[in-house]
Structures are given as structure tokens and as C-alpha cells.
């Protein structure tokens, strides 16, 4: 999976997770109110007829938010690995007189003291 996909799916899981949690909480409350008080279909002892549905939707929402956390961590880990794995361009210079190789840009050779042309 590409690095950008982790971030996309993490945001998607977060959005749907919040949606399912809200629906999981609101569904039993709204249906209990409508069924019991407005329509009078069920007896009063049936307080939450869709409580099981709400629990399932709430659990799905929690699972999606946990997936968001896992994908976000994986995104950060892979992003750090990608930054560490970037090749570092190091220019290796060579002294024309003594032939010493060094990676830092010097004005004078650290070994023999000759003025370097690349500086």
C-alpha cells in the first residue's frame, strides 16, 4: 500500500467511526421514544427495542476508530522510514596534491594545506 493510502483510509475510518457511534447511540433512543410514546405499538416494558442494533453499530464505530489509530501510526512509521531511507548526496572531494579524499567542503586541504580549487 502506498504511503498516501494509509492517511486516506485512516481519515475514512475516523469519519465512518464517528458516524456509526452517533447512530449507535441515537437509534435506540429515538426508536424507543417513537415506538413507545408516539405510536403506542409496544407495551411499556419494552423500553429499547433497537438496543442490540445500537450496541452493534456503536461497536463497529469503536472498531473503525481503532483502525484509524492503527493506520495513523503505520502512516507515521512508514513516513519516518521513508525520510530516513532517502539517499544523502555527499560530494567526495579529492586533494590534487596529496590525493586525500574528504566529504566536507574545505577551502584548504586538511592534510597538506594546499588551496583547493572546488572551494
N, C-alpha and C positions, 0 to 999 in steps of 0.2 A: 504494500500500500504506500502511496506517495505521502510525503510529509504534510501536504496541504489537506489530504483526505482526513487525517486524524483530527485536525481542527474543525473541519466541516461536520464530521459525524459527531464530534463532541458537542458542538452547538446544537445540532439536530436532536441529540439525546436530551440535552438540557431543556430545550423548548417543549418537546413531547412529554418529558418527565413532569414538568410543572403543569402542563395541561392535564395529564392523567391524574395527578394528585388533586388538582382543583375539582375535576369531575368526580373523582372518587369520594371526595368529602361532600360535595353539593348534591349529588344524585340521591343518596338515601334520605337526606333532609328534605329536599324538595318533593320527592315522591311520597314520603310519609305524610307531609303536610297536605298534598293534593288528594291522596287516596283516602286518608282518614277524615280530614276536616271538610274538604270541598265536595267530594263525591260521595262519601259515606259508604263505600263499597265494602271495605273490610271491617271486621269487628275491632273495637278499640284496643284489644290486647296485641294486635299486630301493629307494632309501632314503626318498624323499619322494614318494609317488605323487600327493599333492594339493598339491604345492608351487606349481603355477601358480594353483590356486584361492586359495591363501593369499595369493599376491602380488596377485591381483586384489582380494580383499577388503581387504587392507592398503592398497592404492592408493585404493580407494573411501573408506576411513576417513580417509586423509590429505586427500582432496578435500573431504570433509564438514567436517573441522576447518578447512580453509582457507575454506570457505564461512561457517563460524561467525565467523572473524576478519573477513571482509569485511562480513557482516551486522552484527556488533557495531560496526564502525567507522561504517557507514552509519547505524546507530541513534544513535550519539553525535553524528555530524554533523547529522543532522536534528533531534535534540533541542536542540542548541545553536542551530540556526537558528530553531526554534520559540520558544526563550526570547528570542532577540534580536528576533524579529518581534512580540512581544507589545506591544500599544499601551500607551504610558505615559500615565497620566492626569495632565495638567498643568493646574492651575487657574490661569487667567489673571485676575488682579485688575486693577481699574482705579481710579485715584485719583479721588474725587468732585470735587476742586477743579481739578487741572491736566489730568486725563484721561490720564495716563501709564499704559501697560499694563506689567505685570510678572508673572512667573510664580512668584516666590518669595513666601512669606507674610511680609509686613513688618508691623510694628506702626505705623510711620510711613512716609509716602511718601518715597522716596529723593530725589525732585526738589524738592518744595515743603515737606516736613516736616509735613504735616497728619496728625493721628492718623486711622488707617484704622478703619473700623467692622468689617471682617471679621476682624480680629486678635483 
